[in-house]
Amino acid sequence: MEEQVYLCGLEKFKSGFKVWLKEEPFSEARAQTIGEALQNLIEAVIQDGGAVTPTFEFSPPLPHKEAERKFYEPEILVLTGDERFGTAEPQLKAFALSEAREAADRWFEQFFSGSSCRKCRMPGGQRNDRLLQIRHASDTYDGGFTSLGCASINIFSGEFLKLLSSAEREFLKILPIESDGRSLKEFFELVGPMGVPWLQQTVSKPAVGNVLFAVAAYSIILQRI
């Protein structure tokens, strides 16, 4: 197992802090500071046969200074996943004829309001309302991405979107995705909003499956530890 999110607990002593996993492999660690304790917990998890790249989520959350509070309540969420979904784009073979390459270019152009650059395959204009078709959708994941030309498309399951609040869902523009029927899950494409300039990201827990939360703010996000 390479990656895993673990629910953890924290206890403060006079001599320092103790952190532990509330689930298998039930690893624990101690140190004078929270940062050192977390580093020791990573090593303990690996030694106990857990994930090589563990992510820790604390309930209740880790303490932080009052001056840092605003950085943990951002107004903008950027959601990303790490599973690649296959589309119905025509597959080009080696030494494909120019007609076949032209057909592949025309395929992804139909999803955008403007023409594309045939040299770099970057779509022009904004994403239109034409539904995307996917031919590979894993039931193991609830978030992922695919490509239309050189544009990256974010995809999420209906189960994940149900976990968002009504206000969060109203802020997003999503389109249903047409699948090949082999997946038991319903997936949606995140079309908008366009967002703000990217500054820095921090990873939190996946609510369902293997979905990552990335937080973008207008100020640089401070380190929690």
N, C-alpha and C positions, 0 to 999 in steps of 0.2 A: 504494500500500500504506500503510495507516494504522498497523497494529500488527504487530509481529514480535518474536519472542524470538531473540536471537543468542547463540551460544556464544563466549566471549571469553577472551583471555589477558592476563596481567599480568606486568610485569617492573619491578623496582626498580633505579634508578640512584642515584648519589650526588646528582645534581641533581634527582631526582624520580621520577616513575613514567611508564611507557608502557603503554597499554592498546590492544588491537586485536581486531578480529573474526576468528574462525577460519573464516568463511564469507563469501560474497558479501554486501555489496560490498567486504569486506576493508579496511574503514576502520580508521584508527589515530589516536591522539592522545597528547600528552605534557603533563605539568604537574607542579608541585612537590608537589601533594597528590593522593590518589586521587580525592577529590571533584571537584577541578578537572579532572582528567584525564577522568573520566566525563562531565562536562558538555561538555567539548570533543569527546568521542567522539560524543555525541548530535548535536552540530552537524555533525560530519564525516559521520555516517551519512546525515543529511538531505541534505547537499550532494552526496553520492555516489549519490543516488537510492534510498536505502533507506527504511525505515519512518519515518513522521513521529513515531510514538510508539514508539521502540524499548525493549525490555526486555533487560537484559544478565545473563547467567548465566555465572559464572566457574568454570573447572575447571583447577586446584584452586580452592576458594572463596576469597573475599577474606579477608585477615587481619583479626582483631579482637582486642581486649584480653581477657585472661583473665577479668577481672571481668564481661565481657559474655557469656561463653560460655553461661551458663544460659538467656539470652534467645533463643538460636538453637537450642535443643533443647526446644521446647515439647511438652507432653504431649497437647495437644488440637489437632486440625486441623479447620478448617471449609473445606469444598471448595465452590467456586462456579464457574459457567461463564457465558458471556455471549451464548449463542444462545437465542432464544426459540422454544420448541416449541409448536405449535398442538394443542389438545385437541379431543375430539369434542363439546365443549359446544355445545348448540343455539345457532345464530346468530340474534340478534334483529335484525329490521329496524326502520327508523324507524317510529315510531308503532305499535309492536307492541301487540297486545291484552294485557290483563292475564293471560289464560290462558297466553299464550306466555311472558310474563315469569315466571309462576309455575312453568312447566315448566323454565325455565333455572335458577331457584333450586333446584328440587328435584334437578336434575342434579348440581350440585356438593355438595349436602348428603349425597348417598349415600356420599361418601368419608370422612365424619367420624362420630364416635361421638355427637355431640350436634347439636342444632338450631342454625341460624345466625340472624344478625340480618339480616332482609330489607332493612333500610334501608341498612346499610353493607356488606352481603354478606360479613361476616366469619364464617367457619365456627366452630362451637362444638365443644368436645370435642377429642379427639386423632384423628389419622389412623388409620383402620381398615385392614383388610387387603384391601379391594376394589381390584382392579388398575385402574390408570389407562389410558385409551385416548388415543393421540395420532394426529393426522391429518397432522402435518407434522414430519418428523425429517430434518435435514440430515446427510449423510454427511461433510460438511466438518468438523464439530465433534464433540468428544467430551465436551462438558459444556455444560449450558444450564439453562434454567428455564422454567416455565410457571406458570399461575395457576389456582387453584380458588377462585372467588369473589375475595376480596381476600387470600387466602393464597398465598405464593410457594412453589413446589415445585421442588426441585433435581433435575436429571436428569444421568446419566453413562452413557457407553457401557461395554459389557462389556470392551472393550480397555483402557480406562483403569483400571477396577477391578482388572484382572489385574496391574497394575503396583504395586498396594498390597501390603504384606506381609500374611502371614496374621493377625498380631496386629492390624493396622489394619482388615482386613476383618471380623474378629470383633467389633470395637468398633462397627461400623456395622450398622444395620438397613436393608436394601434390599428393594425389591419389583420384580419384572420388569414391564415396560411392554408393553401390547398396542399394536402399531403397525398402520398401514394396509397394511403389506407392501411398500411402495415403497422403504424404506431397507434397505441391505445390512448395517447394524449393528444389534446388539441393545442396547437401552437399559434402564436401571434407575432407579427413583426412590429417592432418599435420604430415608428416613422418620425415622430417628433415629440417634443419641440426640438428645434435646432440646437439649443443649448448655449453655453457661454464659453469663453476661452478657457482651456484646460490649465490648471495651475498645479495641483498636487492631488494625489489620491491616497486613500487609506482603505485597507481591506477589513471588512467585518464579516459576520457569519452569513452563510447562505440560508435563506429561509426555507427553501425546498431544494432537494437535490444538490447539484454543484453549481450554485449561482453566487457570484461575487457582487458585493456592494462597493461601489467607488463613489466617494464623496467629493464634489467639486464646490469650492467656495470662492468668494471674491478676495479673500485674504488667505495667506499660506496657513495650512492647518498645522497646529502645533503637535508635537509628539506627545502621546498620552503618558509615556513613561520616560 
